Amino acid sequence: MVKKRKVPERKCIITNEMKPKKDLIRIVRNKEGEVFVDPTGKKNGRGAYLSRDMDVILQAEKSNVLNRHLNTEVSPSVYEDLKKMIVGKANEK
């Protein structure tokens, strides 16, 4: 019998839903305090996860939830990168 590998799940900080890691976008704050989108999900640092959904991104931007989760000021460019990822994904379908 082949053992099925466990799919790593993470919680979206907006919807509080547990989803497979690959269905979420990871935002990272590294030791230097830089905040950026981590498409690989493997970079070092404190991570927060958001669903790949424009409504979720907009809600995160409005509520400053990332600032709280990452204990730092999240620049608008991070949200721009997130929106580009969502729009890019929508166009691929």
Secondary structure as a PSIPRED ss2 file (coil, helix, strand):
# PSIPRED VFORMAT (PSIPRED V4.0)

   1 M C   1.000  0.000  0.000
   2 V C   1.000  0.000  0.000
   3 K C   1.000  0.000  0.000
   4 K C   1.000  0.000  0.000
   5 R C   1.000  0.000  0.000
   6 K C   1.000  0.000  0.000
   7 V C   1.000  0.000  0.000
   8 P C   1.000  0.000  0.000
   9 E E   0.000  0.000  1.000
  10 R E   0.000  0.000  1.000
  11 K E   0.000  0.000  1.000
  12 C E   0.000  0.000  1.000
  13 I C   1.000  0.000  0.000
  14 I C   1.000  0.000  0.000
  15 T C   1.000  0.000  0.000
  16 N C   1.000  0.000  0.000
  17 E C   1.000  0.000  0.000
  18 M E   0.000  0.000  1.000
  19 K E   0.000  0.000  1.000
  20 P E   0.000  0.000  1.000
  21 K H   0.000  1.000  0.000
  22 K H   0.000  1.000  0.000
  23 D H   0.000  1.000  0.000
  24 L E   0.000  0.000  1.000
  25 I E   0.000  0.000  1.000
  26 R E   0.000  0.000  1.000
  27 I E   0.000  0.000  1.000
  28 V E   0.000  0.000  1.000
  29 R E   0.000  0.000  1.000
  30 N C   1.000  0.000  0.000
  31 K C   1.000  0.000  0.000
  32 E C   1.000  0.000  0.000
  33 G C   1.000  0.000  0.000
  34 E C   1.000  0.000  0.000
  35 V E   0.000  0.000  1.000
  36 F E   0.000  0.000  1.000
  37 V E   0.000  0.000  1.000
  38 D E   0.000  0.000  1.000
  39 P C   1.000  0.000  0.000
  40 T C   1.000  0.000  0.000
  41 G C   1.000  0.000  0.000
  42 K C   1.000  0.000  0.000
  43 K C   1.000  0.000  0.000
  44 N C   1.000  0.000  0.000
  45 G C   1.000  0.000  0.000
  46 R E   0.000  0.000  1.000
  47 G E   0.000  0.000  1.000
  48 A E   0.000  0.000  1.000
  49 Y E   0.000  0.000  1.000
  50 L E   0.000  0.000  1.000
  51 S E   0.000  0.000  1.000
  52 R C   1.000  0.000  0.000
  53 D C   1.000  0.000  0.000
  54 M H   0.000  1.000  0.000
  55 D H   0.000  1.000  0.000
  56 V H   0.000  1.000  0.000
  57 I H   0.000  1.000  0.000
  58 L H   0.000  1.000  0.000
  59 Q H   0.000  1.000  0.000
  60 A H   0.000  1.000  0.000
  61 E H   0.000  1.000  0.000
  62 K H   0.000  1.000  0.000
  63 S H   0.000  1.000  0.000
  64 N C   1.000  0.000  0.000
  65 V H   0.000  1.000  0.000
  66 L H   0.000  1.000  0.000
  67 N H   0.000  1.000  0.000
  68 R H   0.000  1.000  0.000
  69 H H   0.000  1.000  0.000
  70 L H   0.000  1.000  0.000
  71 N C   1.000  0.000  0.000
  72 T C   1.000  0.000  0.000
  73 E C   1.000  0.000  0.000
  74 V C   1.000  0.000  0.000
  75 S C   1.000  0.000  0.000
  76 P H   0.000  1.000  0.000
  77 S H   0.000  1.000  0.000
  78 V H   0.000  1.000  0.000
  79 Y H   0.000  1.000  0.000
  80 E H   0.000  1.000  0.000
  81 D H   0.000  1.000  0.000
  82 L H   0.000  1.000  0.000
  83 K H   0.000  1.000  0.000
  84 K H   0.000  1.000  0.000
  85 M H   0.000  1.000  0.000
  86 I H   0.000  1.000  0.000
  87 V H   0.000  1.000  0.000
  88 G H   0.000  1.000  0.000
  89 K H   0.000  1.000  0.000
  90 A H   0.000  1.000  0.000
  91 N H   0.000  1.000  0.000
  92 E H   0.000  1.000  0.000
  93 K C   1.000  0.000  0.000
